[in-house]
């Protein structure tokens, strides 16, 4: 399934944002965005091709706003050729850039350098492969991978977006998160299972006031259409780098990561009008 076909499955609802995304950047808009994802055996089921299509669309939208996308891809322990496929995509990045923006926008202020080729980070740990389960060893492995990726993020980053490589999302959704970091230091979208399911995906990491989100609506007793402060979130986060650069992933992974965010007197907010999907 291609990214375009996958996105066609997503319903238009109160969770879908329709932002204006082709405006040129202003001084209040971040200029350099780093997108981070982790991969293991991602070639199967067209998962990696979908991801690469989504990332390229995001690059085009950001370039149209005179913003630069840099990708940090962590890979380890794959047996299906994922590393080679990522390397091929990274090598082809520069050749694909050509005209900037979705409509060939080229009137960005000089100097406007091309987006750098994606960086591939070795995250091999030798541990077993897991599905979406709550397991101490799995969280330990996820924390290791997250820390390897985090250490490779360029210092000149303005905003970092972490998104799991198997999620289905649109460029407008991630740009909505990006723009929201001008208001809140860290933000997260809704993360739902793909239609026709109406269930919440990441019920481990998403928590508020010590209460975990649930699979079935309304997902949390305090949720509404307004931004909601969270204890923690996972799967997809956007953070100002000036805050995120001091963080790392403890043994409880994203839950601990967000705990460290609050220890630095920062905060995390859910944007209920933005949604990404787990296939």
Steps between C-alpha positions, in 0.01 A plus 500: 500500500638840408491797735238666281274195513556459872411861570184465294373264772514773762166664581434871503408577859556737786845342535611607151683831468478713188778753554642753259836342431651685205568827675865606506669469835509794736735570788263312733504187282783245540732477200666164558295191579649161584276196449601188694377144452614149586487198268521126531381265224303784342509390135221249547140603431612815310553670838830661404380618159203666666725668752735633232208639300372680810841645579552628147161672510597662830829619349316662209254680724775627728712614206202698374509681835878551471565251778757221495430135585773273629433132570670279757412135442595238755521140376615178657457122495298490176499181293296622203732754338371805686850652544577470128164652406556794737849554362365501146240760596763713675731485197219607269387791721711768336404394148129522584506851638513695175230765509410597855156470645182334387452756224865549410543790741847648456464852642639430847742760636864429424690319626259205516701175501352171383368261760784272612491133411345281771735366766478127574595401855597145598263395781568126505461347847454130424178471697181324389236663281177601674158612392310777678517338844586624848821321584796616708759367255320665209503837677870454579571443130283794395686725743834390356385571144351835600822612667710402198274709278486794742880520515510544120261798477683807361561784745354757259156337522211728597229237544530123517212272403508134601258275314490122500586373154186291453251780571275652233503879495473798269737792459234749619466306825870507581520865396214567739713351777801697385314830504352424842849495655497878462239490781583186702847350552387145417185371330347169398211401272231244550632156402215276387476159341418528131138524383252344530625449855431787737747389766799675654837344416762612752326430830835435670666837458201738490417604855353797685491549877622144540210355297583307186299544182263216411435326171136607472361856472515746663854358568544718812236655732647850459539505124315760293560697181744731679875445554556284807812487713641146527732317735649310208445387142675286240496387138503857363634813673621843392731693731703816500860389473614749762307284747532157338879512465537445875277192510562129464300177510507319838405136549128581476557668166250774407339511843837573658599730214197719572569486873841651429329763287303615805808486720641769272192711580349445157163352398328274248165562333255286304350658188171312452441652155806322360510124446746241374406137447647160573439249220 
